[in-house]
Amino acid sequence: MMNATIGIIGGTGPAGRGVAVRLAKCGYAVSVGSRDAARAEAVVGAMVMPAEGSIRGVANDEAANADVVIVATPWDSAVATVKALREPLAGKVVISMVNALVREGRELVPLYPSRGSMAAQLASTLPSSRIVGAFHHLPAAQMEDLESGLDADVVVFGDDAGAREIVADLVTAMPGLRGVVAGTMSLAGAVEAFTAVCVSINIRHKAHSYVKLEGLGH
């Protein structure tokens, strides 16, 4: 996988930038996509770049041409965005890090799309792609800061066992992260909804906590 290129559709937000930086740190060539290529270029130009790998700003359709593609768009535009990119995404491992959340007061609460999760919505929209969920419970600021001391586990799920292992290995190669395969797409709703708990805890306690699963071994 180290020779693979990585595209992040809708990757200019904090979560997408954090994933891009850590992928580049372990040597990947990363394309951060946006609806507006000029915006993507400006965002990438303002990022603190690791010496390893590379990050460039591109339009979403160019990001979709990468070997592995991550969907990091806002939840309410994710389906329409990937639907327009169905052809270049066919046959590829596509990672959904999308959460359907809405803020109510000091808390975030989960929304449940018609298929129960955003990963399942994307799988329905991209029937020829290998959809895997990952990167849901991570504090964005700590992800983008390579000196933050982050030591987090990333829950990985999907129906394609081979794709799950590819994504788990990709995550584990990233500094400060370990990929943990949870199971099939049936767990997607629970995994995505738990993001609301993580974010609400961090808002309430003014913290940057994350998930760490003890007792698994190495």
Secondary structure by P-SEA (a helix, b strand, c coil): cccbbbbbcccccaaaaaaaaaaaaaccbbbbbcccaaaaaaaaaacccccccbbbbbcaaaaaaccbbbbbccccaaaaaaaaacccccccbbbbccccccccccbbbbbbcccccaaaaaaaacccccccccccccccccccccccccbbbbbbbcccaaaaaaaaaaaaacccbbbbbcccccaaaaaaaaaaaaaaaaaaaccbbbbbbccccc
